[in-house]
């Protein structure tokens, strides 16, 4: 007889779902429930598994009378009220390293797209134009990459950037131990010295708008900014102005403060030729989805002792 009721509210990898279903101790349900419906069923749920779509707010947690575990299959926890969960004695799990290689690869892809003008070149060629003379790009070799945040994803980016012959510096108050030849610097030094600034921090009160008008003013003219972290870590109005003025040469964006980015500011930002953008696909690879799903399920098993 099942001991625990598990609800998977966001899509999970097939293998991970099969792992859950194989345990006789679990009664598993799945399928997206909006907040109103989730509030109705959460009192009977022991384990709630989510990705990024579901917002596990304080009222959802308060209603979870049996809730023992909130499992976020992914890196960030900004869609979970962690403080409220801790107050209620609910364990919060996530998979900070599982998708790191995929996000790091997208980061490098956006960097390359920005320096090589790949999107503009492809579009113009498909439209029948041969604009080779107007598409002179840049090299990554010898450039300084500044990583704002040096956790699992930042470190994976550093490995790849070093292979391109880049100098890598990092700002991270925690200063994680690493064998990589990366120099820790303060944020001001990183902004001053970087040819490319890439963001790899969670969205918190401390990191919200960590890149704003003042921060951009400290950067080199012609800097490139990459964001595969969270939209709210960049003031996108300030970024738009800097892209238009030329202070920022180009930006590669996988995340936005408003998602989907369909408001006026984000539409203006996306209309710029020097913006390369993707729809929050950093972890959207088959390999990452499998790792994220199976790792979070295994963590749930360990926490439940099954």
RAUR-V108842 format. One line per field, one symbol per residue. psi: psi as a letter, one per 30 degrees, with the letter a starting at -180 (. if undefined). burial: 1 if it has 9 or more other C-alpha atoms within 8 Angstrom, else 0. A space follows every 50 residues. Layout:
BEGIN
psi: ???
burial: ???
END
This chain:
BEGIN
psi: kkekkkkjflklkeeeeeeeffjffkjkllkkkleeeefefffgkekkkl bfekjileeeeefiefkekjjjiadlgfgkieeeeeeggkkkkaiffege eeeeeeeeeeeeeeffheeeeeeeefggkjhefghkallfkflkkjjjkh aeeeeeeeeeeefgglkklkjjffikkkfkikkklleeeeeefkekkkkh lljleefkhfjaeeeefflkkglkkkjgckeffkjfeeeeeeeeffekel kjkfllekkligleeeeeeffkfgkkklihgegileeeeeeeeeeeeeee eeefh.
burial: 00011111111110111011100011110000000001100111111111 11010111011011001111111110101010011100011111110111 11111111011111111100100110000010001000010011111111 11111111111100111111110000000001011000011111111111 11100011111110110111011111111111111101110110011111 11111111001000011111000111000001101001111111111011 100000
END
